């Protein structure tokens, strides 16, 4: 969302999961199965043929309710978007909500309205389990329907290119196969409720610094093999009714008027049948945007002009936009509604109360499966029964768990025990530092009867060190708040927390660091802290999930969906590109407030020199050892891989036994990495699965490589090309594991773009 949106909000003060049907949640009847794309389009065309031009124009731009008083004949629910229907033709009213991690209500636009908060997107990605992603989507989709929303702006799949991106927590990591698979499952879950989910933000919305003006530059093949592949997989598997284009430019053109992205790639090459909506405040033209493939201007009050109303009518009358193109815009919008079932499934006439307790279980399961045990020296965890005095330190762990900020902010059930307004920054007007009411301290006390579990806030260093010395075990909670609209300036923990952790570890050899962060942070104290637990932003039941992991009630099984650098020099870009430009504007505004409103940040480039070698591929290419590699995570049991067999030919498959060699039941995530034997290209994640085994249990697993990961994109063909020859296959516990390596010969093959 844009600065205008933030100001407006203030001014307005691969398994199948049985998803809960919309009828069970909302009391409405559920339509028959949604139509196929071809059926939906044929029906949409027939409806468009009966429309007047004014009715068509009314459907290709949407209101932003906090700024749209009196502009609709229908009730405007404070939310992200609103498009009136066409009652005489049965075209439904559409209400849109932000929803990456739950039905959002950022600064409590809807007083008293709460929703279930999932853990962060990175936490869900860390499960490596599409079933968990789908269950989360089904849950938030059901709550959206109960609250009378039928389009959710969920489905963020932008790859993590820089660890300092303030919005990384919403997304699904650095690998296109993992991110696309998890996003597709999440979208399918949302749409199981006969509502629309988007996939966003197409494309290369990879930083928040200057996101409204940055020009993301990358070559075609690299883009197809990285970010666009994630979108392509998500669209194929989730079939979202809508795609949201991004704020930024891509190779010189705004994403929402980028003919290559929207027409050539999305609609022609991928055959996408639904509609392209703009991000809020991302439209810059009428004829160029419409002809380039934008179908709907969203949140029209946040753009500089109402590009898709009177201006579009004039363009059609003049012939700069054809009448046929306007019909296509409307038909695509209707197709997305029809194909998902949203068109034919009426919303409840009044908001209803979802089954919040049951839905909280969904959020807790996701958090438990996504928490990553990074270090467990001496098997200090799970907490031994011999520990009779435990001190919990910092992170507001006495009252709750941290959440990320921005449009994904959920006002969770139970309220916000900590909520801190911001005085400055890009997110100041529409975000607050917010905690969910799920206390790790209280959960630990409940899980450890008979154990003295005390609390220290960590502000007084001497008192904190004394408390740590006196305990059998110290558990320190470290927090890093990140948000949409602002990147973090560096990867250090803020507010001197590194020094606090180091001091605690020096005083207490049995120290556990629990990290509630938006992504990777540096850990200068890592050699002196025996246990590190990556909890991400763990959501509505995060306190209970953390306690269950620490005490061993749940065996940790999360795996990193993103590489953790050992130092700030390892990522491609060590700091946000363009941050100096923003700081310069802020300084000028402070010196001359009267001129602040006239300042604008000019477009500037970010060259993605890593190309398709994002994340772990960059580290392998440069021969760097990260602090923790992609795919890494420990367990309270051990897993071995035995009897691997690699088969080539037309496809590349890997069969092997997974054995739980430990004494506890647990889940493992075997990962298959592939590259050509010759050429020196980094290995790529080609397949993965999640396997749960009892102690001593063995299961035979077969992984089949995603062919587009094995292939390279050939811009001359154009399409995907697998060269004939030998391919190296690694079966690993993470991206750096090369303990089991084989090879096989593949036949040459090509695939369409």
Protein Blocks (a to p, Z undefined) as FASTA:
>chain_A
ZZklmmmmmmnopaddddddfklmnopacddddddfklmmmmmmmmmmmpcfklmmmmmc
ccdfklmghiafbdcdddfbdcdddfknopacdddddfkloccdfkomaghiacdddddf
klmmmnopaklmmmmmmmmmmmmmmnopabdcehiabdcfbfklmklmmmnbjbfklmmm
mmmmmmmmmmmnopacdddddehilbfghplmpccdddfklmmmmmmmmmmmmmmmnopa
bdcddfbdcehiafklcfklmmmmmmmmnopabdcdddehiafbfklmmmnopabdghkl
lpmbdfklmmmmmmmmnopacfklmmmmmmmmmmmmmmnommmmccdfbdcdddfklmmm
mmmmmmmmmpccfbdghilaccdfklmbdcdeejilmnmccddedjklccdehiafbacd
dfbdjklmmcccddddddfklmmmmmmghiacdddehlammlmmmmmmmpmbdcdddddd
ddehiacfbfcdehhlmmmmmmmmmmmmbacdddddfbdcddfklmmmmbdcdebjnbjm
lmmmmmmmmnopaccfbdcfbdcdfbfklpmblbdehklmmmmmmmmmmmmmmlmmmpcc
dddddddfklmmghjlmmmmnopacfbdghiacdfbdcddehiacdehjbccdddddddf
bfbdcddddddddddfbhoiacddfbdcdddddehiacdddddddfklmpccdfklgccd
ddeddddddddfbfklckbccddddddddddZZ
